[in-house]
Amino acid sequence: MRDERLASRYIAESIVRGSATGVLCALRTGNLTPDLRAKMPFDSLKEAYASVLGLAEAGEAFAQYMIGNVYFWGDYLEIIGDEEAARFDSEEDYYAFAYPIAAHYYELSFRNGLACGFGNYRSIYESDLTEIDFDTYAETFEMLVATGDPLICNDYGKFLEDEYDDAEGAFAHYLLAVERGDNASAANVATCYGRGYGVAEDPDKAFEYYIMAAEAGNPNALFQVGNFYYEGRGNVRRDYTQAVRWLERACAADSEDIRPAAELAICYQNGSGIARDDARAFALLRKLEHRLDELWEPVDAQVLLALGIAYAYGRGTKRDIERGIRYFDQAIEYGSEEAARNRARFEKSFFGLGGWRMR
């Protein structure tokens, strides 16, 4: 389990005992306090940096990774001090200088079997500030899969999917990531089963892997599990109580994802799986009003109907029949018979002078 306070304590202890690598770690994590600087057995950050650089040149993988980080994250500027750092005219000028050096040391660490710098290496490759070509990048990626790092396996699966549409290869690497301990990657395995990508389509297998990824906190998997219960897919029976449980977790994990909000809003408005709560339903619907084009069948019609009900009857918001009618009309265009029945309950007042009213 991650424990930042314990990690900081051990880093601090390593510095007191003479670890130059500990100094760079503390600098990177923001833990190099004035008090800790006073305790480090180095005259300066430059001296600590030089010590780690020597280890990197001698072939120590973690030191190579740390030197890559020094340049990638810009810690080098603090190490050399303001006077020397002034030679860089801009941030872009600095990174044009630093990224090739960072890439070099990351590549050395990769050859020594350490994969943890690859995310930064990928950012460098995508920046076009180095001469890393596609073939070199792809070969490096493939080489790192052999280290057994599950995150690399998952990312390589995505690489195969995006760059080559290699369904079988992508699925195999997603599965390998899970087998090597990254349960969050199970979301990609589930997606493959769900769409029949690289493996026979199997909604029940998809659900099994979505559950695994959801328990690991993957936001998309949390939504997908909720959606399985909301719709009733494969051998999973519709269960709104379970749907609300998982959709709430999905909302908490990613507040920008409107998918769980859409289904939750309908559950709260209808009292499906939970006590009816018009205020909560409308709060969720408000998140959707300007993103309706992102919805999908049949939820798009359901959300339009729910908005129509909220406004036309004043459920969770101030009553605005005309606005509600507009949403009913849109839902009717999507084939909603319930929207048609609700719209029929309203009519224009005599000659339209008084607006809309209930029949």
C-alpha positions in Angstrom: 0.0 0.0 0.0 1.3 3.5 -0.9 2.5 5.5 2.1 4.1 8.8 1.2 4.9 9.8 4.7 6.8 6.5 5.3 8.6 7.0 1.9 9.6 10.5 2.9 11.0 9.3 6.2 13.1 6.7 4.5 14.4 9.1 1.9 15.3 11.6 4.7 17.1 8.8 6.5 19.0 7.8 3.4 20.2 11.4 3.0 21.5 11.6 6.5 23.4 8.4 5.9 25.1 9.8 2.8 22.9 8.9 -0.2 23.2 11.3 -3.1 20.4 9.4 -4.8 18.2 10.2 -1.8 19.0 13.9 -2.3 17.8 13.8 -5.8 14.7 11.8 -4.8 13.9 14.4 -2.1 14.4 17.2 -4.6 12.1 15.6 -7.1 9.4 14.9 -4.5 9.5 18.3 -2.8 10.9 16.9 0.5 14.3 18.5 0.5 13.5 21.0 3.3 16.1 23.6 4.5 16.5 21.4 7.6 17.2 18.3 5.6 19.6 20.2 3.3 21.6 21.2 6.4 21.9 17.5 7.4 23.0 16.2 4.0 26.8 15.3 3.8 27.3 17.2 0.6 28.4 20.8 0.1 25.8 21.4 -2.6 23.2 19.9 -4.9 25.8 19.9 -7.6 28.0 17.6 -5.5 25.1 15.2 -4.9 24.2 15.3 -8.6 27.8 14.6 -9.6 27.9 11.6 -7.3 24.7 10.1 -8.9 26.0 10.9 -12.4 29.1 8.9 -11.6 27.0 5.9 -10.6 25.0 6.3 -13.8 28.1 6.4 -15.9 29.3 3.2 -14.1 26.1 1.4 -15.2 23.8 1.6 -12.2 20.2 1.5 -13.6 18.4 3.5 -10.9 21.1 6.2 -11.0 20.6 6.4 -14.8 16.8 6.7 -14.3 17.4 9.5 -11.7 19.7 11.5 -14.0 17.0 11.2 -16.7 14.5 12.6 -14.2 16.8 15.4 -13.2 16.7 16.7 -16.8 13.2 15.7 -17.7 11.5 17.4 -14.8 13.7 20.5 -14.8 15.4 19.7 -11.4 18.7 20.4 -13.2 17.8 24.1 -13.1 17.8 24.1 -9.3 20.9 22.1 -9.2 22.9 24.5 -11.3 21.5 27.6 -9.7 19.9 30.8 -11.0 23.0 32.3 -12.5 23.7 29.3 -14.8 20.1 28.7 -15.5 19.7 32.2 -16.9 21.4 30.9 -20.1 18.1 29.3 -21.1 15.9 31.9 -22.8 12.6 30.0 -22.3 11.1 26.8 -21.1 11.2 25.5 -24.7 14.9 26.4 -24.9 15.6 24.4 -21.8 13.7 21.3 -22.9 15.4 21.4 -26.3 18.6 21.0 -24.3 17.4 18.7 -21.6 15.2 16.1 -23.4 17.9 14.5 -25.5 20.1 14.1 -22.4 17.1 12.7 -20.4 16.3 10.3 -23.3 19.9 9.0 -23.3 19.9 8.2 -19.6 16.5 6.6 -19.8 17.6 4.4 -22.6 20.6 3.3 -20.6 18.3 2.4 -17.7 16.1 0.4 -20.1 19.0 -1.6 -21.4 19.8 -2.5 -17.7 16.2 -3.8 -17.2 14.6 -0.8 -15.5 11.3 0.2 -17.1 10.0 2.9 -14.8 11.1 5.9 -16.9 9.2 4.9 -20.0 6.3 7.2 -19.5 8.6 10.1 -19.5 10.5 8.7 -22.4 7.2 8.5 -24.3 6.5 12.2 -23.6 10.0 13.1 -24.9 9.3 11.0 -28.1 6.0 12.8 -28.6 7.6 16.2 -28.1 9.7 16.0 -31.3 12.6 17.6 -29.3 14.8 14.6 -29.9 15.9 12.4 -32.8 14.1 9.3 -31.5 12.4 7.8 -34.6 9.4 5.6 -34.6 11.4 2.3 -35.1 13.6 3.1 -32.2 10.7 3.9 -30.0 8.8 0.7 -31.0 11.9 -1.5 -30.5 12.4 0.1 -27.1 8.8 -0.5 -26.1 9.0 -4.1 -27.2 12.3 -4.6 -25.3 10.7 -3.3 -22.1 7.9 -5.8 -22.2 10.5 -8.5 -21.4 11.2 -6.8 -18.1 7.8 -8.1 -16.8 6.5 -4.6 -15.9 2.7 -5.0 -16.0 2.1 -1.3 -16.8 4.4 -1.6 -19.8 2.6 -4.7 -21.0 -0.7 -2.9 -20.8 0.7 0.2 -22.6 2.3 -2.0 -25.3 -1.1 -3.6 -25.9 -2.6 -0.1 -26.5 0.3 0.7 -28.8 -0.3 -2.4 -30.8 -4.0 -1.6 -31.0 -3.6 2.1 -31.9 -0.6 1.8 -34.3 -1.2 -1.5 -36.0 -4.8 -2.5 -35.2 -3.2 -5.8 -34.0 -6.2 -7.2 -32.1 -4.6 -10.5 -31.1 -1.4 -8.9 -30.0 -3.2 -6.2 -28.0 -5.4 -8.6 -26.2 -2.5 -10.9 -25.4 -0.6 -8.0 -23.8 -3.6 -6.7 -21.9 -4.1 -10.2 -20.5 -0.4 -10.4 -19.7 -0.6 -7.2 -17.7 -3.4 -8.6 -15.6 -1.5 -11.9 -15.1 1.5 -9.9 -13.9 -0.5 -8.1 -11.2 -2.1 -4.9 -12.8 -5.8 -5.5 -12.1 -6.7 -2.1 -13.5 -5.6 -3.4 -16.9 -8.4 -5.9 -16.7 -10.6 -3.0 -18.1 -8.9 -3.4 -21.4 -9.2 -7.2 -21.3 -12.9 -6.7 -20.6 -13.3 -4.2 -23.5 -11.8 -6.8 -25.9 -14.3 -9.4 -24.7 -17.1 -6.9 -25.0 -16.4 -6.0 -28.6 -14.8 -9.3 -29.8 -11.5 -7.7 -30.4 -8.7 -10.2 -30.5 -10.8 -12.8 -28.8 -14.3 -14.3 -29.2 -17.0 -11.9 -28.0 -18.2 -12.9 -24.5 -20.2 -10.4 -22.4 -19.9 -12.6 -19.3 -16.1 -12.7 -19.5 -16.2 -8.9 -20.1 -18.2 -8.5 -16.8 -15.8 -10.7 -14.9 -12.8 -8.6 -15.9 -14.7 -5.3 -15.5 -15.4 -6.3 -11.9 -11.7 -7.0 -11.4 -10.7 -3.6 -12.8 -13.5 -1.8 -10.9 -12.3 -3.2 -7.6 -8.9 -1.8 -8.5 -10.5 1.6 -8.9 -10.5 1.9 -12.7 -13.2 4.6 -13.4 -14.3 3.2 -16.8 -14.7 -0.3 -15.3 -16.8 1.2 -12.4 -19.1 2.7 -15.0 -19.3 -0.5 -17.1 -20.2 -2.7 -14.1 -22.9 -0.2 -13.2 -24.1 -0.2 -16.8 -24.3 -4.1 -16.9 -26.7 -3.9 -13.9 -28.5 -0.9 -15.3 -29.2 -2.6 -18.7 -29.0 -6.2 -17.8 -26.3 -7.6 -20.1 -25.2 -11.2 -20.8 -26.1 -13.3 -17.8 -26.2 -10.3 -15.5 -29.8 -9.5 -14.6 -31.0 -5.9 -14.4 -30.6 -4.7 -10.8 -31.0 -1.0 -10.2 -29.8 -1.2 -6.6 -26.5 -2.6 -7.7 -26.4 -0.2 -10.7 -26.7 2.8 -8.4 -24.0 1.5 -6.1 -21.5 1.1 -8.9 -22.5 4.3 -10.8 -22.1 6.4 -7.7 -18.5 5.0 -7.3 -17.9 5.8 -11.0 -19.1 9.4 -10.5 -16.8 9.8 -7.5 -13.8 8.4 -9.4 -14.3 10.6 -12.5 -16.6 13.6 -12.1 -16.0 14.7 -15.7 -17.4 11.4 -17.2 -21.1 12.0 -17.9 -22.0 8.4 -18.5 -22.6 7.4 -14.9 -24.3 10.7 -14.3 -26.8 10.0 -17.1 -27.9 6.7 -15.7 -27.8 7.8 -12.1 -30.1 10.8 -12.9 -32.7 8.5 -14.4 -32.5 6.1 -11.4 -32.9 9.0 -8.9 -35.8 10.6 -10.9 -37.7 7.3 -11.2 -36.8 5.9 -7.8 -35.2 2.9 -9.4 -32.9 1.1 -7.0 -33.0 4.0 -4.6 -35.5 6.4 -3.0 -36.7 9.0 -5.5 -34.7 12.2 -5.1 -35.6 15.0 -7.6 -33.0 17.4 -6.4 -30.2 14.8 -6.8 -31.6 13.8 -10.2 -31.7 17.4 -11.5 -28.2 18.1 -10.2 -27.0 15.3 -12.3 -29.1 16.3 -15.3 -27.6 19.8 -15.2 -24.2 18.3 -15.9 -25.7 16.8 -19.1 -27.6 19.6 -20.6 -24.7 21.0 -22.6 -23.2 17.6 -23.5 -26.3 15.8 -24.8 -24.4 15.0 -28.1 -22.1 12.7 -26.1 -25.0 10.4 -25.0 -25.8 7.1 -26.6 -28.9 5.0 -27.4 -31.2 4.5 -25.6 -29.9 6.7 -22.8 -30.1 9.9 -25.0 -33.9 9.6 -25.2 -34.1 8.7 -21.5 -32.2 11.8 -20.5 -34.2 14.1 -22.8 -37.3 12.6 -21.2 -35.9 13.1 -17.7 -35.1 16.8 -18.5 -38.5 17.3 -19.9 -40.1 15.9 -16.7 -37.8 18.0 -14.5 -38.7 21.2 -16.2 -42.4 20.6 -17.1 -43.4 19.4 -13.7 -40.9 21.4 -11.6 -39.2 18.4 -10.2 -35.9 19.4 -8.6 -35.9 22.8 -10.3 -38.1 25.8 -11.0 -41.0 24.9 -13.2 -40.5 25.9 -16.9 -43.1 24.1 -19.0 -42.0 25.6 -22.3 -38.4 24.3 -21.7 -39.8 20.9 -20.7 -41.9 20.7 -23.8 -38.8 21.3 -26.0 -37.1 18.4 -24.3 -40.2 16.2 -24.7 -40.2 17.0 -28.4 -36.5 16.0 -28.8 -37.2 12.8 -26.9 -40.1 12.1 -29.2 -37.8 12.4 -32.2 -35.8 9.6 -30.6 -38.9 7.5 -30.5 -39.9 7.9 -26.8 -43.5 7.0 -26.4 -43.4 8.1 -22.7 -42.3 11.6 -23.8 -45.3 11.7 -26.2 -47.6 10.8 -23.4 -46.2 13.5 -21.1 -46.3 16.1 -23.8 -50.0 15.3 -24.4 -50.7 16.5 -20.8 -49.9 20.1 -21.7 -51.5 22.6 -24.1 -51.1 26.2 -25.1 -53.5 28.4 -23.2 -56.2 30.3 -25.2 -54.6 31.8 -28.3 -51.2 31.1 -26.7 -51.4 34.3 -24.7 -50.8 32.7 -21.3 -48.1 30.2 -22.4 -48.3 26.5 -21.6 -50.5 24.8 -19.0 -51.5 21.3 -18.0 -54.7 20.0 -19.6 
